[in-house]
Amino acid sequence: MIVLLSAVAVVFGAVAFAVLAAGGVRGSAAETSAAYFAAWRAGNVEAMAALVHEPPADFRPRHLSMSAELGVKSVELRPGAVKVTGEETAEVPFSGSRMLETFGAWPFDGTLRLAVRNRHWKVLWAPETLHPLLKDGGTVEIVDVEGPPVELLTREGHKIPNNGYVESLLARLRPELDGDSAGWALVAKAPGRPEQRIMTVEPKPDVQRTTLSSSVQAAAARSLDGAEDSAIVVLRPATGEVLALADRLKDNYSAFHDFFPPGSTFKIITAAALMKAGLEPAAQVPCPATYSFPDRRAFTNDGGVDRGLVSFTDAFAYSCNTTFVEQALTRLRREDLRETAAEWGFGRPMPTGAQGACGAIEDPADADWFGSNAIGQGSVVVSPLCMAMIAAAVQDGTLRSPRLLSDEQVRRVDGEPPPPVELDQGVVANLRAMMRAVVEHGTASGAGLPDGVSGKTGTAEVEGERSHGWFVGYRDDLAFCVFVRHGGSGRAAAVPIVTRFLNGL
């Protein structure tokens, strides 16, 4: 009996050993790896985790965040044959590819390691199972690749020359337009290793057209050669498009953004106010050498010229300071100049795409101040851009906000521009005739201007310094303003620049 029991025990032990050795482990490395790859392809992270031995707490978030952050649309996996590496260990080499929204296919190779744990074949997961670059604290992320600055072209699609005296304005404009030219890079980082750029989507060149005309800009730039501390702005009256800007103003001054006293070019506004008040262009008005309101300062004409009685048109053509001071003091309320200036754009926003500013004027406190305002001195200040807009408004009869970009781009960059304003057509027609007279027999006559030019000269006094020179006007579909800071008289400093500009077109 004892022998029999011993024999039974031996047989039972041998069977148990055989079961443990051959059949006590559930499943196989091949079955577990196949199930893991199938769940991975399906994006079933919970099923993947169930096949992993002691998955880390961040197993699920790590998989989901990688897919979301890298824009993984799908995963392709190609397992190789199971390799036995020990009595209870195995591994499966595999290749794969992630399809990324930004970069397309991103191939990779990896190894799935398995072992028997608690009598089950389990995946021994590590970050590099997800991707080899994640080993030892590595990360993979998408970073922005900054593109080159936006390239600004003329309206015709030509490059804007670097020597065109417009670069300072374009430099101000470019940051407002940047943002559409960024690229991206898939970058791997790990402690102690240099950053590795895996895939790149290069920035597309960001090319945008301005309203600048190649030929008009070239002529404007050439007209300022040898004329430092000066600027010319050219507009298309019918649209407000800036066709040219050549700006050589010193000390960081800008023809678009800075204000200067306009001198007699402001008589366009004063004349408009006086005509609204009933003064006719043909009316006879005195133009004495000197005029003073009772007990007030004396105003004089340039050179002390006494012209006697002249028509109001000729007083404008000859730029009679005394006429304009007397007529303003006797015909206008103190707020009339400010209100008329507002009708012609003062105080309006000027969303050009590179911003802009027009001008300012304060109501006068006394007659001396009022008289000074009437001839573009006193509290009156204006930008060259604004004076070009005013000249364009005379030519076209409508006040339009200047712009360097398309209407859509201006709205995106600078905000909604003010709507066009139709001006008093009777006043506009009279101003056209008066500005023709300036060139035909007034302060700009005999200066070499080509046929068809209408305009207004201006000499703006600056206390303790040389006067500024101005000339504003139009010819055909071009309106312009030339400003020469501390250049002297408008006729001597500004008119020759306009002559060179128009003859150079």
C-alpha positions in Angstrom: 0.0 0.0 0.0 2.8 2.3 0.9 4.6 1.5 -2.4 1.4 2.2 -4.3 0.8 5.5 -2.7 4.4 6.5 -3.4 4.0 5.6 -7.0 0.8 7.7 -7.3 2.5 10.6 -5.7 5.4 10.4 -8.1 3.0 10.3 -11.1 0.9 13.2 -9.8 4.1 15.4 -9.2 5.3 14.6 -12.7 1.9 15.6 -14.2 1.9 18.8 -12.2 5.4 19.8 -13.3 4.4 19.0 -16.9 1.3 21.2 -16.6 3.3 24.1 -15.1 6.1 23.7 -17.6 3.9 23.3 -20.7 0.5 24.6 -20.0 0.4 26.6 -16.8 0.9 30.0 -18.5 -2.2 31.3 -20.2 -2.0 32.4 -23.8 1.2 33.0 -25.7 3.5 35.9 -26.6 2.2 35.8 -30.1 -1.5 36.1 -29.0 -0.8 39.0 -26.6 1.3 40.9 -29.1 -1.3 40.4 -31.8 -4.1 41.7 -29.4 -2.0 44.7 -28.4 -1.2 45.7 -32.0 -4.9 45.3 -32.9 -6.0 47.5 -30.0 -3.3 50.1 -30.8 -4.5 50.3 -34.4 -8.0 50.8 -33.2 -7.0 53.5 -30.7 -8.5 51.4 -27.9 -6.1 52.6 -25.1 -8.1 50.7 -22.4 -7.7 47.4 -24.2 -4.0 48.2 -24.6 -3.6 48.9 -20.9 -5.3 45.6 -20.0 -2.5 43.8 -21.9 0.3 45.7 -20.1 2.0 44.6 -16.9 1.4 47.3 -14.3 0.7 50.2 -16.7 1.7 53.6 -15.4 -0.9 56.0 -14.2 -0.3 58.2 -17.2 -0.6 55.4 -19.7 -3.9 56.5 -21.1 -3.3 60.3 -21.0 0.1 59.9 -22.6 -1.3 58.1 -25.6 -4.2 60.4 -26.0 -2.2 63.6 -25.6 0.4 62.5 -28.1 -2.2 61.8 -30.7 -4.0 65.1 -30.0 -0.9 67.3 -29.8 0.8 65.9 -32.9 -2.4 65.6 -34.9 -2.3 61.9 -35.4 -5.0 60.9 -37.9 -4.2 57.2 -38.0 -1.5 54.6 -37.1 -0.2 51.9 -39.3 1.7 49.0 -37.6 3.6 46.1 -39.2 4.7 43.5 -36.6 7.5 41.1 -37.3 8.0 37.6 -36.0 8.0 36.8 -32.3 11.5 36.3 -31.0 12.0 34.2 -27.9 14.6 35.9 -25.7 14.3 33.7 -22.6 12.2 31.0 -20.9 9.5 33.5 -20.1 10.4 36.6 -22.3 10.0 37.5 -25.9 9.9 40.5 -28.1 8.3 41.6 -31.4 10.1 44.0 -33.7 7.8 46.2 -35.6 7.7 49.1 -38.0 5.0 51.7 -38.2 3.8 55.0 -39.5 1.7 57.8 -38.0 -0.2 59.9 -40.4 0.1 63.5 -39.0 -2.3 66.3 -40.1 0.6 68.8 -40.5 3.4 66.7 -41.8 1.9 63.6 -43.4 3.4 60.1 -42.8 5.9 59.8 -39.9 7.5 56.4 -40.1 9.2 54.8 -37.1 10.6 51.4 -35.9 10.1 49.9 -32.4 10.2 46.8 -30.3 7.3 45.3 -28.3 8.7 43.5 -25.3 6.7 40.8 -23.5 7.2 38.6 -20.4 5.2 36.1 -18.3 3.8 37.8 -15.3 1.4 36.0 -12.9 1.1 33.2 -15.4 0.0 35.5 -18.2 1.9 36.9 -21.1 2.0 40.7 -20.7 3.5 43.6 -22.5 6.4 45.2 -20.6 5.5 48.8 -21.6 8.0 51.7 -21.5 7.7 55.2 -23.2 9.9 54.0 -26.0 7.2 51.5 -26.9 5.1 54.4 -28.0 8.0 55.8 -29.9 11.8 55.2 -29.6 12.4 59.0 -29.2 10.5 59.0 -25.9 13.2 56.9 -24.2 15.0 58.5 -21.2 12.6 61.4 -20.8 12.5 62.3 -24.4 9.6 64.4 -25.9 8.3 65.0 -29.3 6.4 68.2 -30.1 5.4 70.6 -32.9 7.1 74.0 -32.8 6.5 77.1 -34.9 9.1 77.9 -37.5 9.2 81.7 -38.1 9.1 82.7 -41.7 10.8 85.6 -43.4 9.2 89.0 -43.1 6.3 89.6 -45.4 7.5 90.8 -48.8 5.6 93.9 -49.9 5.3 94.5 -53.6 3.9 97.3 -55.7 0.4 97.2 -57.1 1.9 95.6 -60.3 3.7 92.9 -58.3 7.2 94.3 -58.6 9.7 94.6 -55.8 9.9 97.9 -54.0 13.4 99.3 -54.3 15.4 99.7 -51.1 16.5 103.1 -52.1 12.9 104.4 -52.6 12.7 106.3 -49.3 9.7 104.3 -48.2 11.4 101.6 -46.1 10.6 103.2 -42.8 6.9 103.0 -43.5 7.1 99.5 -44.8 9.0 98.4 -41.7 6.1 99.7 -39.7 3.6 97.9 -41.9 5.2 94.5 -42.0 4.6 93.4 -38.4 0.9 94.1 -38.9 0.8 91.7 -41.9 3.0 89.0 -40.5 1.4 85.8 -39.2 0.3 84.0 -42.4 3.8 82.8 -43.3 4.6 80.6 -40.3 5.9 77.0 -40.7 6.1 74.1 -38.4 8.7 71.5 -37.3 8.4 68.2 -35.5 11.1 68.3 -32.9 12.5 65.7 -30.5 14.1 66.8 -27.3 15.8 64.8 -24.5 17.9 65.7 -21.5 21.6 65.7 -22.5 20.9 65.4 -26.2 20.8 68.1 -28.9 17.4 69.0 -30.2 16.5 67.0 -33.3 14.3 68.3 -36.0 12.5 65.3 -37.5 10.2 66.8 -40.1 9.6 70.4 -41.3 6.9 72.3 -43.1 8.7 75.3 -44.4 6.9 78.6 -44.3 5.4 79.7 -47.5 6.7 83.1 -48.7 4.2 85.8 -47.6 3.9 88.2 -50.5 1.4 91.0 -50.4 0.8 93.9 -52.8 0.5 97.4 -51.7 -1.2 100.3 -53.6 2.2 101.8 -54.4 2.8 102.2 -58.2 6.2 101.2 -59.5 6.5 104.1 -61.9 5.0 106.7 -59.5 7.1 105.6 -56.6 10.3 105.7 -58.7 9.5 109.2 -59.8 8.7 110.3 -56.3 12.0 108.9 -54.9 14.1 110.5 -57.7 12.4 113.8 -57.1 13.9 113.9 -53.5 17.4 113.1 -54.6 19.5 115.9 -53.0 16.6 117.2 -51.0 17.2 116.0 -47.4 14.6 116.4 -44.7 11.7 116.3 -47.2 8.8 114.1 -48.2 6.4 113.6 -51.0 3.0 111.8 -50.8 1.1 110.9 -53.9 -2.6 109.7 -53.9 -5.1 108.6 -56.5 -8.1 111.0 -55.8 -10.8 108.6 -57.0 -9.8 105.8 -54.7 -7.6 107.2 -51.9 -4.8 104.8 -52.9 -1.3 105.8 -51.9 0.6 105.6 -55.2 3.9 106.8 -53.8 5.6 107.8 -50.6 9.2 109.0 -50.5 10.0 110.1 -47.0 13.5 111.6 -46.1 12.4 113.4 -43.0 15.1 113.4 -40.3 14.9 112.8 -36.5 12.4 110.0 -36.9 9.7 112.3 -38.3 7.1 110.7 -40.5 5.0 112.1 -43.3 2.2 109.8 -42.3 2.1 110.3 -38.5 3.7 113.6 -37.5 2.2 117.1 -37.5 3.7 120.4 -38.8 2.3 123.9 -39.3 1.0 124.0 -42.8 1.4 127.7 -43.5 -0.5 129.0 -46.5 -1.6 125.5 -47.8 -4.2 125.8 -45.0 -5.7 128.7 -46.9 -7.6 125.9 -48.9 -9.6 125.3 -45.7 -9.9 129.0 -44.8 -11.1 129.8 -48.3 -13.7 127.0 -48.1 -14.9 128.5 -44.8 -15.1 132.0 -46.2 -17.0 130.8 -49.3 -19.5 129.0 -47.1 -19.9 132.3 -45.3 -20.8 134.0 -48.5 -17.5 135.4 -49.9 -17.5 134.9 -53.7 -14.3 134.1 -55.6 -14.8 137.2 -57.8 -15.4 139.6 -54.9 -12.9 142.4 -54.6 -11.0 142.3 -51.4 -8.1 144.4 -50.1 -4.6 143.0 -50.0 -2.5 145.6 -48.1 1.1 145.1 -47.2 0.1 145.0 -43.5 -3.1 144.4 -41.6 -3.9 144.5 -37.9 -7.2 144.1 -36.0 -7.7 147.1 -33.7 -5.2 146.9 -30.8 -3.8 143.6 -32.1 -0.6 142.4 -33.8 0.2 143.3 -37.4 0.1 140.6 -40.1 2.2 141.2 -43.2 2.4 139.7 -46.7 5.6 137.9 -47.8 8.0 140.6 -48.9 5.7 143.4 -47.7 3.9 143.5 -51.0 0.8 145.7 -51.2 -1.5 144.5 -54.0 -4.4 146.9 -53.4 -7.9 145.6 -54.3 -7.8 142.1 -55.9 -10.4 139.4 -56.4 -10.6 136.8 -53.7 -9.3 134.2 -56.2 -6.2 136.4 -56.8 -5.7 136.9 -53.1 -5.5 133.1 -52.9 -3.2 132.9 -55.9 -0.9 135.5 -54.4 -1.3 134.1 -51.0 -2.2 137.4 -49.4 -1.9 136.9 -45.7 -3.5 140.2 -44.9 -6.6 139.4 -47.0 -7.2 136.1 -45.3 -6.6 137.5 -41.8 -9.0 140.4 -42.4 -11.7 138.3 -44.1 -11.6 135.6 -41.4 -11.7 138.1 -38.5 -14.7 140.0 -40.0 -16.7 137.1 -41.6 -16.1 134.0 -39.5 -17.0 132.8 -36.0 -14.1 131.5 -34.1 -15.3 127.9 -34.4 -15.9 128.1 -38.2 -12.3 127.2 -39.1 -12.3 124.2 -36.8 -15.6 123.0 -38.1 -14.6 123.4 -41.8 -11.3 121.6 -41.1 -13.3 118.7 -39.6 -15.3 118.5 -42.8 -12.1 118.2 -44.7 -10.6 115.4 -42.6 -9.1 117.0 -39.5 -9.7 114.7 -36.5 -10.8 111.8 -38.7 -9.1 108.4 -38.2 -6.8 107.6 -41.1 -6.5 103.8 -41.3 -4.0 103.4 -44.1 -2.8 100.0 -43.1 0.2 101.6 -41.5 -2.1 104.0 -39.5 -1.9 107.7 -40.1 -3.0 111.0 -38.8 -4.5 114.1 -40.3 -4.3 117.4 -38.4 -5.5 119.4 -35.4 -6.7 123.0 -34.8 -8.0 124.7 -31.6 -10.6 127.4 -31.4 -8.7 130.7 -30.9 -8.6 132.5 -27.6 -8.2 136.0 -29.2 -8.0 137.8 -32.5 -4.3 137.4 -32.9 -4.6 133.6 -32.5 -7.6 133.6 -34.9 -5.6 135.5 -37.5 -2.7 133.1 -37.2 -5.0 130.1 -37.6 -6.4 131.6 -40.8 -3.0 131.5 -42.5 -2.0 128.1 -41.2 0.0 129.1 -38.2 -1.2 129.5 -34.6 -2.6 126.2 -33.4 -2.9 124.6 -36.8 -0.8 121.5 -37.4 -1.1 118.8 -40.1 0.6 115.8 -41.6 1.8 115.7 -45.2 -0.4 112.7 -45.7 -3.4 114.8 -44.7 -2.5 117.7 -47.0 -2.3 115.2 -49.9 -5.7 113.9 -49.0 -7.1 117.5 -49.0 -5.6 118.1 -52.5 -7.1 114.9 -53.7 -10.5 115.9 -52.3 -10.4 119.2 -54.3 -9.6 117.3 -57.4 -12.3 114.6 -56.9 -14.9 116.5 -54.9 -15.0 113.6 -52.3 -13.0 113.2 -49.2 -11.5 109.7 -49.1 -9.3 108.2 -46.5 -5.9 107.3 -47.9 -4.8 103.6 -47.9 -1.7 101.6 -48.6 -3.5 98.2 -48.8 -6.7 96.8 -50.1 -9.9 97.8 -48.3 -10.1 94.3 -46.8 -6.6 94.4 -45.4 -6.9 97.9 -44.1 -10.0 96.9 -42.1 -8.2 93.9 -40.7 -5.1 95.8 -39.7 -6.3 99.3 -38.8 -10.1 99.0 -38.5 -13.0 100.3 -40.4 -12.1 103.5 -42.4 -14.5 106.4 -42.3 -16.9 106.5 -45.3 -16.2 108.8 -48.2 -17.7 112.3 -47.8 -19.1 114.3 -50.7 -18.0 117.9 -50.3 -19.9 121.1 -51.2 -19.5 120.9 -55.0 -19.8 124.7 -55.4 -17.0 125.3 -53.0 -14.9 122.5 -54.6 -15.3 124.0 -58.1 -14.2 127.4 -56.8 -11.2 125.9 -55.1 -10.2 124.2 -58.4 -10.2 127.5 -60.2 -8.3 129.2 -57.4 -5.6 126.5 -57.3 -5.2 126.8 -61.1 -4.7 130.5 -60.6 -1.8 129.8 -58.2 0.1 128.1 -61.0 -1.0 130.3 -63.8 -0.2 133.7 -62.3 0.3 133.2 -58.6 3.0 132.1 -56.2 3.8 128.9 -58.3 3.8 130.5 -61.7 6.9 130.5 -63.9 8.5 127.7 -61.8 8.7 125.1 -64.6 5.6 123.1 -63.6 4.2 121.1 -66.5 0.8 122.0 -68.0 -2.3 120.9 -66.1 -1.1 121.4 -62.5 -3.2 123.1 -59.9 -1.9 123.7 -56.4 -1.1 125.9 -53.4 2.2 126.9 -52.0 2.9 127.3 -48.3 5.6 128.8 -46.2 5.2 127.9 -42.5 7.1 130.0 -39.9 8.9 128.1 -37.2 10.0 130.1 -34.2 13.8 130.4 -34.0 14.3 128.2 -37.1 14.0 128.3 -40.8 10.5 128.0 -42.3 9.0 124.8 -43.6 8.2 124.7 -47.4 5.0 123.2 -48.8 3.3 122.6 -52.1 0.1 120.7 -52.5 -1.9 120.1 -55.6 -3.0 117.7 -58.3 -2.6 116.9 -62.0 -5.0 114.5 -63.8 -5.5 111.5 -61.5 -2.6 112.3 -59.2 -2.8 114.4 -56.0 0.4 115.2 -54.1 1.9 117.0 -51.2 5.6 118.0 -50.9 6.9 119.0 -47.5 10.5 120.3 -47.0 11.2 120.7 -43.3 13.1 123.9 -42.6 13.5 124.2 -46.4 12.4 127.9 -46.6 9.6 129.0 -48.9 7.2 126.7 -50.6 8.0 128.1 -54.0 11.8 127.8 -53.6 11.9 124.4 -51.8 8.8 122.4 -52.6 7.7 123.4 -56.1 11.0 122.3 -57.8 10.5 118.8 -56.2 7.0 118.6 -57.7 8.4 119.7 -61.1 11.0 116.9 -61.0 8.4 114.4 -59.9 5.9 115.2 -62.6 8.5 115.5 -65.4 9.9 112.2 -64.2 6.8 110.2 -64.7 
